[in-house]
């Protein structure tokens, strides 16, 4: 049972592979339905649909966590949870634009504002 937990880091790779495959499959369907062309309007529609699926829950988790995490100042895991929303006062806009894995570029991978959402931004 512990092997499943230890190898769960491979799940993100499988997720990205399936997501990429389904994204290309959808583009091919649109390409063939339009008679062999994929317009800018079609590309915009694909991105808009993806954004409308991901943005509401991502924004909800981000803003509620950012607002309420500072109020939980006691408990056995407070020292670890405090780092989940470090520097959000400076870089909240990067997470609203879904570029939080690029901005800021000078931080460690396991620190900063909402750093654990990198997979959502990569998928988008």
PyMOL CGO cylinders between C-alpha atoms (Angstrom):
from pymol import cmd
from pymol.cgo import CYLINDER

trace = [
    CYLINDER, 0.00, 0.00, 0.00, 2.86, 2.38, 0.77, 0.3, 1, 1, 1, 1, 1, 1,
    CYLINDER, 2.86, 2.38, 0.77, 4.25, 1.83, -2.74, 0.3, 1, 1, 1, 1, 1, 1,
    CYLINDER, 4.25, 1.83, -2.74, 1.18, 3.53, -4.16, 0.3, 1, 1, 1, 1, 1, 1,
    CYLINDER, 1.18, 3.53, -4.16, 1.82, 6.56, -1.95, 0.3, 1, 1, 1, 1, 1, 1,
    CYLINDER, 1.82, 6.56, -1.95, 5.52, 6.73, -2.80, 0.3, 1, 1, 1, 1, 1, 1,
    CYLINDER, 5.52, 6.73, -2.80, 4.93, 6.48, -6.53, 0.3, 1, 1, 1, 1, 1, 1,
    CYLINDER, 4.93, 6.48, -6.53, 2.06, 8.96, -6.57, 0.3, 1, 1, 1, 1, 1, 1,
    CYLINDER, 2.06, 8.96, -6.57, 4.37, 11.69, -7.84, 0.3, 1, 1, 1, 1, 1, 1,
    CYLINDER, 4.37, 11.69, -7.84, 4.10, 9.99, -11.23, 0.3, 1, 1, 1, 1, 1, 1,
    CYLINDER, 4.10, 9.99, -11.23, 0.38, 10.81, -11.28, 0.3, 1, 1, 1, 1, 1, 1,
    CYLINDER, 0.38, 10.81, -11.28, 1.08, 14.37, -12.42, 0.3, 1, 1, 1, 1, 1, 1,
    CYLINDER, 1.08, 14.37, -12.42, 2.96, 13.06, -15.45, 0.3, 1, 1, 1, 1, 1, 1,
    CYLINDER, 2.96, 13.06, -15.45, 0.06, 10.79, -16.36, 0.3, 1, 1, 1, 1, 1, 1,
    CYLINDER, 0.06, 10.79, -16.36, -2.36, 13.68, -15.83, 0.3, 1, 1, 1, 1, 1, 1,
    CYLINDER, -2.36, 13.68, -15.83, -0.37, 15.94, -18.18, 0.3, 1, 1, 1, 1, 1, 1,
    CYLINDER, -0.37, 15.94, -18.18, -0.12, 13.21, -20.82, 0.3, 1, 1, 1, 1, 1, 1,
    CYLINDER, -0.12, 13.21, -20.82, -3.87, 12.52, -20.76, 0.3, 1, 1, 1, 1, 1, 1,
    CYLINDER, -3.87, 12.52, -20.76, -4.68, 16.23, -20.72, 0.3, 1, 1, 1, 1, 1, 1,
    CYLINDER, -4.68, 16.23, -20.72, -2.39, 16.87, -23.68, 0.3, 1, 1, 1, 1, 1, 1,
    CYLINDER, -2.39, 16.87, -23.68, -3.83, 13.96, -25.61, 0.3, 1, 1, 1, 1, 1, 1,
    CYLINDER, -3.83, 13.96, -25.61, -7.41, 15.09, -25.03, 0.3, 1, 1, 1, 1, 1, 1,
    CYLINDER, -7.41, 15.09, -25.03, -6.54, 18.69, -25.91, 0.3, 1, 1, 1, 1, 1, 1,
    CYLINDER, -6.54, 18.69, -25.91, -4.97, 17.67, -29.22, 0.3, 1, 1, 1, 1, 1, 1,
    CYLINDER, -4.97, 17.67, -29.22, -7.88, 15.33, -29.93, 0.3, 1, 1, 1, 1, 1, 1,
    CYLINDER, -7.88, 15.33, -29.93, -10.34, 18.19, -29.44, 0.3, 1, 1, 1, 1, 1, 1,
    CYLINDER, -10.34, 18.19, -29.44, -8.29, 20.47, -31.71, 0.3, 1, 1, 1, 1, 1, 1,
    CYLINDER, -8.29, 20.47, -31.71, -8.25, 17.78, -34.41, 0.3, 1, 1, 1, 1, 1, 1,
    CYLINDER, -8.25, 17.78, -34.41, -12.03, 17.42, -34.13, 0.3, 1, 1, 1, 1, 1, 1,
    CYLINDER, -12.03, 17.42, -34.13, -12.51, 21.17, -34.54, 0.3, 1, 1, 1, 1, 1, 1,
    CYLINDER, -12.51, 21.17, -34.54, -9.98, 21.22, -37.39, 0.3, 1, 1, 1, 1, 1, 1,
    CYLINDER, -9.98, 21.22, -37.39, -11.81, 18.49, -39.29, 0.3, 1, 1, 1, 1, 1, 1,
    CYLINDER, -11.81, 18.49, -39.29, -15.25, 20.00, -38.59, 0.3, 1, 1, 1, 1, 1, 1,
    CYLINDER, -15.25, 20.00, -38.59, -14.12, 23.33, -40.09, 0.3, 1, 1, 1, 1, 1, 1,
    CYLINDER, -14.12, 23.33, -40.09, -12.91, 21.72, -43.30, 0.3, 1, 1, 1, 1, 1, 1,
    CYLINDER, -12.91, 21.72, -43.30, -9.20, 21.68, -42.56, 0.3, 1, 1, 1, 1, 1, 1,
    CYLINDER, -9.20, 21.68, -42.56, -8.62, 24.96, -40.78, 0.3, 1, 1, 1, 1, 1, 1,
    CYLINDER, -8.62, 24.96, -40.78, -8.32, 26.08, -37.18, 0.3, 1, 1, 1, 1, 1, 1,
    CYLINDER, -8.32, 26.08, -37.18, -9.03, 29.77, -36.77, 0.3, 1, 1, 1, 1, 1, 1,
    CYLINDER, -9.03, 29.77, -36.77, -7.98, 32.16, -34.03, 0.3, 1, 1, 1, 1, 1, 1,
    CYLINDER, -7.98, 32.16, -34.03, -11.61, 32.29, -32.92, 0.3, 1, 1, 1, 1, 1, 1,
    CYLINDER, -11.61, 32.29, -32.92, -11.63, 28.51, -32.40, 0.3, 1, 1, 1, 1, 1, 1,
    CYLINDER, -11.63, 28.51, -32.40, -8.41, 28.69, -30.40, 0.3, 1, 1, 1, 1, 1, 1,
    CYLINDER, -8.41, 28.69, -30.40, -9.87, 31.46, -28.26, 0.3, 1, 1, 1, 1, 1, 1,
    CYLINDER, -9.87, 31.46, -28.26, -12.98, 29.34, -27.61, 0.3, 1, 1, 1, 1, 1, 1,
    CYLINDER, -12.98, 29.34, -27.61, -10.83, 26.41, -26.47, 0.3, 1, 1, 1, 1, 1, 1,
    CYLINDER, -10.83, 26.41, -26.47, -8.90, 28.60, -24.03, 0.3, 1, 1, 1, 1, 1, 1,
    CYLINDER, -8.90, 28.60, -24.03, -12.06, 30.29, -22.80, 0.3, 1, 1, 1, 1, 1, 1,
    CYLINDER, -12.06, 30.29, -22.80, -13.76, 26.96, -22.06, 0.3, 1, 1, 1, 1, 1, 1,
    CYLINDER, -13.76, 26.96, -22.06, -10.70, 25.73, -20.18, 0.3, 1, 1, 1, 1, 1, 1,
    CYLINDER, -10.70, 25.73, -20.18, -10.49, 28.97, -18.23, 0.3, 1, 1, 1, 1, 1, 1,
    CYLINDER, -10.49, 28.97, -18.23, -14.17, 28.87, -17.28, 0.3, 1, 1, 1, 1, 1, 1,
    CYLINDER, -14.17, 28.87, -17.28, -13.74, 25.33, -15.98, 0.3, 1, 1, 1, 1, 1, 1,
    CYLINDER, -13.74, 25.33, -15.98, -10.61, 26.02, -13.94, 0.3, 1, 1, 1, 1, 1, 1,
    CYLINDER, -10.61, 26.02, -13.94, -10.91, 29.63, -12.79, 0.3, 1, 1, 1, 1, 1, 1,
    CYLINDER, -10.91, 29.63, -12.79, -13.88, 29.58, -10.38, 0.3, 1, 1, 1, 1, 1, 1,
    CYLINDER, -13.88, 29.58, -10.38, -12.61, 26.86, -8.05, 0.3, 1, 1, 1, 1, 1, 1,
    CYLINDER, -12.61, 26.86, -8.05, -8.98, 28.00, -8.37, 0.3, 1, 1, 1, 1, 1, 1,
    CYLINDER, -8.98, 28.00, -8.37, -9.89, 31.58, -7.46, 0.3, 1, 1, 1, 1, 1, 1,
    CYLINDER, -9.89, 31.58, -7.46, -12.11, 30.41, -4.61, 0.3, 1, 1, 1, 1, 1, 1,
    CYLINDER, -12.11, 30.41, -4.61, -9.36, 28.29, -3.05, 0.3, 1, 1, 1, 1, 1, 1,
    CYLINDER, -9.36, 28.29, -3.05, -6.74, 30.98, -3.59, 0.3, 1, 1, 1, 1, 1, 1,
    CYLINDER, -6.74, 30.98, -3.59, -8.65, 33.95, -2.20, 0.3, 1, 1, 1, 1, 1, 1,
    CYLINDER, -8.65, 33.95, -2.20, -10.28, 32.09, 0.72, 0.3, 1, 1, 1, 1, 1, 1,
    CYLINDER, -10.28, 32.09, 0.72, -6.97, 30.55, 1.69, 0.3, 1, 1, 1, 1, 1, 1,
    CYLINDER, -6.97, 30.55, 1.69, -5.16, 33.85, 1.40, 0.3, 1, 1, 1, 1, 1, 1,
    CYLINDER, -5.16, 33.85, 1.40, -7.79, 35.61, 3.50, 0.3, 1, 1, 1, 1, 1, 1,
    CYLINDER, -7.79, 35.61, 3.50, -8.32, 32.98, 6.20, 0.3, 1, 1, 1, 1, 1, 1,
    CYLINDER, -8.32, 32.98, 6.20, -4.86, 31.39, 6.55, 0.3, 1, 1, 1, 1, 1, 1,
    CYLINDER, -4.86, 31.39, 6.55, -3.51, 34.42, 8.40, 0.3, 1, 1, 1, 1, 1, 1,
    CYLINDER, -3.51, 34.42, 8.40, -6.23, 34.06, 11.03, 0.3, 1, 1, 1, 1, 1, 1,
    CYLINDER, -6.23, 34.06, 11.03, -5.27, 30.50, 11.99, 0.3, 1, 1, 1, 1, 1, 1,
    CYLINDER, -5.27, 30.50, 11.99, -2.28, 31.22, 14.17, 0.3, 1, 1, 1, 1, 1, 1,
    CYLINDER, -2.28, 31.22, 14.17, -2.31, 28.21, 16.45, 0.3, 1, 1, 1, 1, 1, 1,
    CYLINDER, -2.31, 28.21, 16.45, -2.15, 24.50, 15.99, 0.3, 1, 1, 1, 1, 1, 1,
    CYLINDER, -2.15, 24.50, 15.99, 0.38, 21.75, 15.42, 0.3, 1, 1, 1, 1, 1, 1,
    CYLINDER, 0.38, 21.75, 15.42, 0.94, 22.42, 11.71, 0.3, 1, 1, 1, 1, 1, 1,
    CYLINDER, 0.94, 22.42, 11.71, 0.79, 26.21, 11.72, 0.3, 1, 1, 1, 1, 1, 1,
    CYLINDER, 0.79, 26.21, 11.72, 4.46, 26.61, 10.87, 0.3, 1, 1, 1, 1, 1, 1,
    CYLINDER, 4.46, 26.61, 10.87, 3.96, 24.57, 7.68, 0.3, 1, 1, 1, 1, 1, 1,
    CYLINDER, 3.96, 24.57, 7.68, 0.68, 26.09, 6.56, 0.3, 1, 1, 1, 1, 1, 1,
    CYLINDER, 0.68, 26.09, 6.56, 1.89, 29.65, 7.06, 0.3, 1, 1, 1, 1, 1, 1,
    CYLINDER, 1.89, 29.65, 7.06, 4.27, 29.27, 4.10, 0.3, 1, 1, 1, 1, 1, 1,
    CYLINDER, 4.27, 29.27, 4.10, 1.47, 28.35, 1.67, 0.3, 1, 1, 1, 1, 1, 1,
    CYLINDER, 1.47, 28.35, 1.67, 0.53, 31.98, 1.12, 0.3, 1, 1, 1, 1, 1, 1,
    CYLINDER, 0.53, 31.98, 1.12, 3.82, 33.86, 1.63, 0.3, 1, 1, 1, 1, 1, 1,
    CYLINDER, 3.82, 33.86, 1.63, 4.28, 36.94, -0.57, 0.3, 1, 1, 1, 1, 1, 1,
    CYLINDER, 4.28, 36.94, -0.57, 0.68, 36.91, -1.81, 0.3, 1, 1, 1, 1, 1, 1,
    CYLINDER, 0.68, 36.91, -1.81, 0.43, 40.65, -1.19, 0.3, 1, 1, 1, 1, 1, 1,
    CYLINDER, 0.43, 40.65, -1.19, 2.97, 41.19, -3.98, 0.3, 1, 1, 1, 1, 1, 1,
    CYLINDER, 2.97, 41.19, -3.98, 2.15, 38.43, -6.47, 0.3, 1, 1, 1, 1, 1, 1,
    CYLINDER, 2.15, 38.43, -6.47, -1.60, 37.82, -6.26, 0.3, 1, 1, 1, 1, 1, 1,
    CYLINDER, -1.60, 37.82, -6.26, -2.06, 39.16, -9.79, 0.3, 1, 1, 1, 1, 1, 1,
    CYLINDER, -2.06, 39.16, -9.79, 0.13, 36.38, -11.22, 0.3, 1, 1, 1, 1, 1, 1,
    CYLINDER, 0.13, 36.38, -11.22, -2.27, 33.79, -9.87, 0.3, 1, 1, 1, 1, 1, 1,
    CYLINDER, -2.27, 33.79, -9.87, -5.28, 35.60, -11.24, 0.3, 1, 1, 1, 1, 1, 1,
    CYLINDER, -5.28, 35.60, -11.24, -3.65, 35.53, -14.71, 0.3, 1, 1, 1, 1, 1, 1,
    CYLINDER, -3.65, 35.53, -14.71, -2.61, 31.86, -14.28, 0.3, 1, 1, 1, 1, 1, 1,
    CYLINDER, -2.61, 31.86, -14.28, 1.10, 32.63, -14.62, 0.3, 1, 1, 1, 1, 1, 1,
    CYLINDER, 1.10, 32.63, -14.62, 1.99, 31.90, -11.00, 0.3, 1, 1, 1, 1, 1, 1,
    CYLINDER, 1.99, 31.90, -11.00, 4.56, 29.31, -12.01, 0.3, 1, 1, 1, 1, 1, 1,
    CYLINDER, 4.56, 29.31, -12.01, 6.55, 31.98, -13.90, 0.3, 1, 1, 1, 1, 1, 1,
    CYLINDER, 6.55, 31.98, -13.90, 6.19, 34.99, -11.59, 0.3, 1, 1, 1, 1, 1, 1,
    CYLINDER, 6.19, 34.99, -11.59, 8.18, 35.51, -9.38, 0.3, 1, 1, 1, 1, 1, 1,
    CYLINDER, 8.18, 35.51, -9.38, 11.03, 33.68, -11.06, 0.3, 1, 1, 1, 1, 1, 1,
    CYLINDER, 11.03, 33.68, -11.06, 13.52, 34.03, -8.21, 0.3, 1, 1, 1, 1, 1, 1,
    CYLINDER, 13.52, 34.03, -8.21, 11.81, 31.91, -5.54, 0.3, 1, 1, 1, 1, 1, 1,
    CYLINDER, 11.81, 31.91, -5.54, 12.24, 28.29, -4.57, 0.3, 1, 1, 1, 1, 1, 1,
    CYLINDER, 12.24, 28.29, -4.57, 9.80, 25.76, -5.93, 0.3, 1, 1, 1, 1, 1, 1,
    CYLINDER, 9.80, 25.76, -5.93, 8.41, 24.95, -2.49, 0.3, 1, 1, 1, 1, 1, 1,
    CYLINDER, 8.41, 24.95, -2.49, 7.79, 28.43, -1.16, 0.3, 1, 1, 1, 1, 1, 1,
    CYLINDER, 7.79, 28.43, -1.16, 5.95, 31.58, -2.03, 0.3, 1, 1, 1, 1, 1, 1,
    CYLINDER, 5.95, 31.58, -2.03, 2.40, 32.47, -2.77, 0.3, 1, 1, 1, 1, 1, 1,
    CYLINDER, 2.40, 32.47, -2.77, 0.15, 29.50, -3.61, 0.3, 1, 1, 1, 1, 1, 1,
    CYLINDER, 0.15, 29.50, -3.61, 3.12, 27.56, -4.97, 0.3, 1, 1, 1, 1, 1, 1,
    CYLINDER, 3.12, 27.56, -4.97, 1.34, 24.23, -4.92, 0.3, 1, 1, 1, 1, 1, 1,
    CYLINDER, 1.34, 24.23, -4.92, -0.99, 25.27, -7.77, 0.3, 1, 1, 1, 1, 1, 1,
    CYLINDER, -0.99, 25.27, -7.77, 1.72, 24.90, -10.41, 0.3, 1, 1, 1, 1, 1, 1,
    CYLINDER, 1.72, 24.90, -10.41, 0.03, 21.87, -11.96, 0.3, 1, 1, 1, 1, 1, 1,
    CYLINDER, 0.03, 21.87, -11.96, -3.16, 23.82, -12.66, 0.3, 1, 1, 1, 1, 1, 1,
    CYLINDER, -3.16, 23.82, -12.66, -1.21, 26.54, -14.43, 0.3, 1, 1, 1, 1, 1, 1,
    CYLINDER, -1.21, 26.54, -14.43, 0.81, 24.02, -16.44, 0.3, 1, 1, 1, 1, 1, 1,
    CYLINDER, 0.81, 24.02, -16.44, -2.38, 22.27, -17.50, 0.3, 1, 1, 1, 1, 1, 1,
    CYLINDER, -2.38, 22.27, -17.50, -3.94, 25.55, -18.57, 0.3, 1, 1, 1, 1, 1, 1,
]
cmd.load_cgo(trace, "trace")
